[in-house]
Amino acid sequence: MVPPLGGQGVNIKKIRADFPILSTEMNGKPLIFLDRGASSQKPNQVIEAMDEYYKTTHANVHRGVYNLSQRATDQFEAARKTMQRFINAKHDHEVIFTRGTTEGINLVANSFGRKYLKEGDEVLISAMEHHSNIVPWQMACEVAGANLKVIPINDLGELNMTAFAEMVNEKTKIIAVMHVSNSLGTINPIKEITAFARKRGIPVLVDGAQATPHIKIDVQELDADFYVFSAHKMYGPTGMGLLYGKEELLNAMPPYHGGGEMIETCSFEKTTYNVLPFKFEAGTPDIAGAIGMAAAVDYIEEIGHEAIAQHEYDLLTYGTEKLKAIDSLQIIGKANNKASVISFLIDGAHPYDVGAILDKLGIAVRTGHHCTQPLMDLLNIPGTVRASFGVYNTREDVDVLVAGVARAARMLT
Ligand code: C6P
């Protein structure tokens, strides 16, 4: 595991006080929320920003001449600027608001696929992908008569980069890989992948759903052609996300959804399309969602990426060592470069049974295949128990988890 650089530590007491849900109880026990990977909890700053918007500013955006609509538009577009800064996109019109990672990938698979995928072409994904980065490509390949190719992983749960290099060829039209694995915690070498692809003129889509809460993202430095993520995994609202795409690519791609806002002119005979980003934002957007996502970014930036990374790295190493001490426990995903996700199995116990016992103790973990069924099939396991940490988790949370897992192991094996 590679420790993050620097970091001043986090004021955990203050952070925990920001999240009202963390002081509630579950099954008569204090809630220990270890499922940030599925969705993070929300701080007051995000809840209040959205609440304030609805109470004082709401009107539809880009439509009204009246003052209130203009104010809503200004806040919505200010949120886009915040997101541009967050990922260091060159232009704000490269920031497309979506409903989340899933919609972002579907947009690219559909639009890029329609324009560029032809019979016999290849789309390269990896063996650890989430269903969201598998199924849209399968659908696009089916339409085009193209083939989906899968980069294998090694025993640690890392991409096999030798195999990757061998698999890229003149038929490869796009590479779509996750930045951080939701099931294994692996941080993939995106820069290495984009550098290799760039030399061959192949665009790369990066699924950043699990990366943005942990890692400072600089899409220009990563040289990602597309980068997608969801607000709800990074302390923002559900139903909101972002697709970043390089201007040139987005301009060349056809629209995904048709409707209001995305047109320049519309007649029964012919429609011409709006400029970026509106070409890809048909219909009334989730205005409060964009404002909430920007508030989540402000929240993350106020604490600081390095401080968050260092705090979560501490939880990862502390938790891994403690859990490893349980005899019947097997960690799934041992990459050298890992984010704060610990997947594990107890010999002889089904993940659901472990999860159900932990739930009785007030501990929320995710169990199952984590929407990476092909990966679970490859590993020949039914799924895992997964603890994923956020900025609000503590070593005490980890201690409660470890005691609960030890108890589950005694009961079930
Ligand atoms: N993973 C998990 O528990 P949406 O649902 O669109 O916000 O995100 C989908 C998605 C895409 N890629 C990765 C790497 C993800 O982890 C997820 C969501 C959750 O692991 C729910 S399945």
Boltz pocket constraint, residues with backbone or C-beta under 6 A from the ligand:
constraints:
  - pocket:
      binder: B
      contacts: [[A, 37], [A, 38], [A, 39], [A, 99], [A, 100], [A, 101], [A, 102], [A, 103], [A, 130], [A, 132], [A, 133], [A, 178], [A, 180], [A, 181], [A, 182], [A, 183], [A, 207], [A, 209], [A, 210], [A, 230], [A, 366], [A, 370], [A, 371]]
      max_distance: 6.0
